[in-house]
Structure formats: structure tokens, C-alpha cells
Amino acid sequence: ITDKSEFTAFFTAKNPEKPEIHGGFALSPFVPGNSETEAFLKALKVSVRCIPLDQAMQKGASKCLFTGTDTTTWAIFAKAY
């Protein structure tokens, strides 16, 4: 996922009154250590599950999904239930 609104929709329940299990794992470009990013993820109850060691297998350079900063780091995100 490379779009912030798509990321939000992926991890947001369709019915907040009866939240179903939704989402899964999302691979997205990421710059670690940003407090605004951490607050955004905390609000969605999402966390980084893994930063793959072999970043060459990822999609290459991109913009951080959260900050817009150039990055070559991609992370796997998921929600804890």
C-alpha cells in the first residue's frame, strides 16, 4: 500500500458498532522514528510487524507513506487483535 487513505481504509472497520476482523498485513514504504507516524499508527492500533532485512526484494525507492520523505525502507504493518 503506497497511499495513506488506502492504508487507513485497509485497517478501519466497516462497521464500528460491531468491528469485524479486517485488514491483514500491508507492505508500505516507511521512515522509522517519526513521532507523528507513531501517533498515526497508534490511533489505528497498527504496528510495524517486520522490516525485511532484504530490502532489495521490495519495490525500491519510494516516498514514506506517512511523512512523504524519500525512503528505500519498506515495512510490514498489521493490527493486533
Phi, psi and omega in degrees: 000127181240009179239129185298321180291325176293321177299313179299313180297322181299324183256015180249132179296142178288327180235096183299335179290326178226073185298125178271166173288126184217171179086228186141223177252139178232131176261121185216152176291146194205139170245111183289157171087018179260126185293326178293321177297315180299320179293319179298313180295320180297320180296326178274353185061041180243147176220164175287125178265329184196140167248104185305136179293323181268082181291343178296335179284346181280190186276005178089202183293143180201189174255138176304132181302329188260325185251341184080004180284144176299138180205154171245004181268130175240145181230156175259125183247150175203163179263143176265134180248000000 
